[in-house]
């Protein structure tokens, strides 16, 4: 696991110290080794967290003749078998690292090499003789890669901050990305909150040569349900795939553990790991004692069943929460409006005290239909048959007379959300379940966001074999947007902030492709979500784990903003701070804060999004969006929040 960055410099001198500063900005991703390669046209940087081949594989790594150089972030789980194949073709290796395998695979198969890689990765390869730079990202977007074009040059990095080290990169907010952030809680690919910087889409590669850029997809998931599957045959295949994936994900030259929530996803990973790993496993969990979403009862039961060395941390108001949240502004790169980032921070910090690698259960919900949102999509489809006037009346009654609850997902919350979503386009409603602000709320808070809606994002999502309004369509949306840009994003940033590698075996692309062949009734049957996974694990996991309701990582934002985080919130979104942005309406923000404090509404998730956004803008000195004519607006100088 590493961080990579680089930039071309066509016909311009470069400060020799710049590449080193770029590498230093990502030291948390790779504290074990840092390196720089420079030629007359390109600079490549790498910071390394040693996982495989602790003595070899330092980066940047060059071919024997020095003509091709690689910087690599990730893990290739089939690197041993690829090495054997390449050795049979005449290649000779100097290290045991998977990085060198990727380099030789590129030398042998060029752009076709990426389809042979099984794992998570972001990679840059430079061919000196051709003056050609190739960037590529793994199929599911587990590892990040940012890109920026200015003139004939291209800049890239595992984190935004590596690109922002360049003084010539403007720090203007992207208005479209901000509109998406407020609606969705995250910024969907390829956008970022910094104008001119984009994310390389998952499963894509980019070629740069003499200032010319070509972007193309190298992997595409198609949903092709096969009627030939039976429950028995699907269970058998899923068992085989899980066993292979977990076995490969356990390969490590450093200590390894399992993130255990007590849910079916992480418990499934633990079950297979316990069968395949030698010795006693380590498990890690976070608890929220006294809260409705506390999972300690379940993960303690699983740890006891599998006899693990178990470590847990209680997330509570005594942990210097305000200081940690302000650290997010540096490590997050872009703000995360997903409050689940905070427990992932503490989980990563706890894990790193004992291991360097952790396996997690990310991906099962998006593959097999595990979220309540998929049931909500179906429920709201029925609700749309109710006259709109009756739905509006019911929504007003709920808002006026039903008391707000501090629970993560309360009956009141679900009813209000469902009624609001029933007035939206079906695809837009699906996005809405995981968001916070409605379009009207967003426009009141940030008038400059008006006119930006989800239509361009929805139009860009391909069909990939999915019928409109189907479960497969919503799974595809989440696999292309929510999974890489929220779930995997927060996991990468929070874990790498503590120099911890996190591996999600369920996102082995063979499992992903298998799931896309299953009929929808094998994913959701009646009110049972992740049906095929639960059928597979029946008899392997206890009924208490199989039958429990889904919770997910969260924090009691509603209560904490009225208590331990009140001072940080009021200071960060004060009228002066809001006015200095030149974007948000101070009166509207203060009304939202006041209504929350007086318990007229539960706006904890809304306020978390604003808090993290404002802290990030302040930390990175982000200016307002450029006007359409491209000239900085008069308010730009006052945008640095005091």
Number of C-alpha atoms within 10 A of each C-alpha: 25 31 32 34 30 26 24 26 18 16 10 8 9 15 7 10 8 13 24 18 14 25 25 20 18 28 21 20 29 25 17 15 14 22 19 20 19 15 10 14 18 21 21 28 29 33 30 27 25 23 21 18 16 15 10 14 19 22 24 23 21 18 16 11 6 10 12 21 21 27 32 30 27 25 26 21 20 16 22 14 11 20 22 13 13 17 13 10 10 10 15 12 15 10 15 17 23 22 27 26 24 24 23 23 23 18 16 15 11 12 16 12 16 23 12 14 20 20 25 24 25 27 27 27 24 22 18 16 8 11 15 18 23 21 22 26 28 27 27 26 27 26 27 29 28 23 23 20 17 12 9 15 20 20 22 25 29 26 24 27 19 25 23 19 16 15 8 9 17 14 21 19 19 20 22 21 22 24 25 24 25 26 23 23 29 29 25 21 19 17 20 25 28 23 21 17 24 19 23 24 27 27 19 20 23 18 19 19 16 14 17 12 15 10 15 12 14 18 15 12 17 15 21 17 17 11 9 10 15 13 13 11 11 21 18 12 14 18 16 12 18 21 18 16 24 25 17 18 23 21 15 15 13 13 15 23 26 27 25 33 28 26 22 25 23 22 27 24 23 29 18 18 22 16 12 15 14 8 8 12 19 22 28 23 26 24 21 19 14 7 13 14 19 19 22 19 13 18 25 19 15 26 23 12 12 17 14 20 13 18 18 18 16 17 18 15 13 8 11 11 17 15 10 13 18 16 15 23 21 17 21 22 19 25 26 28 26 24 20 17 25 21 21 21 22 22 25 30 19 18 27 21 10 15 18 23 27 25 24 23 23 20 25 22 21 24 24 24 25 22 17 15 19 21 18 20 23 14 13 22 15 11 18 15 10 12 9 14 9 9 19 15 10 14 17 13 12 17 15 11 8 13 13 19 16 17 18 19 12 13 13 16 18 15 14 18 18 22 20 18 24 23 16 14 10 19 18 16 21 21 21 22 19 15 20 23 20 15 19 11 16 22 20 17 21 20 14 19 21 15 10 16 15 16 10 9 14 13 9 8 13 13 15 14 15 19 12 12 15 16 22 28 20 23 24 25 20 21 20 21 23 23 22 24 23 22 19 20 22 25 24 23 27 23 26 27 22 23 25 25 25 26 26 22 26 25 24 24 18 15 20 20 17 17 23 22 17 24 19 17 14 21 23 19 12 9 9 16 23 23 20 24 22 22 16 18 19 13 10 14 17 14 12 15 21 20 12 12 12 16 16 14 20 17 24 20 22 24 19 16 22 17 12 17 18 16 12 17 20 15 12 21 21 16 17 13 20 23 17 19 24 20 18 21 18 20 14 18 19 17 12 19 25 14 13 21 19 10 17 14 18 23 21 24 22 24 22 21 21 23 22 24 21 21 21 24 22 19 15 16 14 22 26 26 24 17 10 7 7 8 9 15 14 10 13 17 12 14 22 18 21 11
